[in-house]
């Protein structure tokens, strides 16, 4: 299944519901990817490796979080710069 930008495989011997793929006892990460999410917005849930912008720079989310402030420069995001 996809969860955020990544693909996971259910590996538990017992069926379960409500178990997030980040639970390594039940899921195995198959492919870790990036997902362009556009402009960073308060109240939006972001996943690790979501890529967002503040219309000037690009940022990669380093933790799953819900944006509680419009300030993109926080511990949940890593700025990406280029030349």
N, C-alpha and C positions, 0 to 999 in steps of 0.2 A: 504494500500500500504506500501511497505517497503521504508524507507528513511534512508540511512546509515544502522546502525544495528537495528533500531527500526521499529515497526509496528504501522501504524496509520489508523484510520477510518475517512472517510469524513463525516462530520456531518452537513454541511451547508444545508439549505433548497433550496438554489439556486446553480445550476451548475456553476463551475468556472474552468478556465484554468490558469496555471502559478502561482498558489498559493502554496507555499511550505508548507509541513506538519507542520512546526514549527509555522504556523499562527494558534493560538488557537481559532480564530473565525470560522474557517472552518474545523479544524481537531481535533481529540482527540487521544492522545497517548494511545495505547492499551497495548503494551509490549515494554519495554526498554531493549535492548540487547547489547551484545558485538560482535565486528566483528574483527577477526584477519586479519590484513592487511600486515603483514610481515615487511620488513625493511623500515624505515622512509626515504622518498625521496623528495627532493626539487621539487616543481611544482605539487605535488600530492594533491588533495582535500581530507581532512579528516573530518569525522563527529564525534560528541560527542560519546564517548564510543568505538571508533575504538581503537584497541590494536596494537601497533607497537613496533619495536625493533631497537636498534642501534648495534645489534649483541653482546651486553654485558648484557643490562638490558631491561626490558619490560616497556612500558609506555601506559597509557590510555589517549586518547585525551579528554580534558574537554570542548572544544569549537569547533564548525565547523570552519575550516580554510584551506587555501591552504598553504602548506609548502613553505616558501620563503627563507629558509636557511637550510643547512644540519645539523645545531645544533639542536638536539632534545630537549635539556634542555631549554625550553622556557615556557612562561605562558600558552601555549595551551595544554601542556601535563603534566601528573602527573606520576612520577616514581613509579613503583611497585617493591617492594623488597620481598624476601622470605628467609627463613632459611632452 
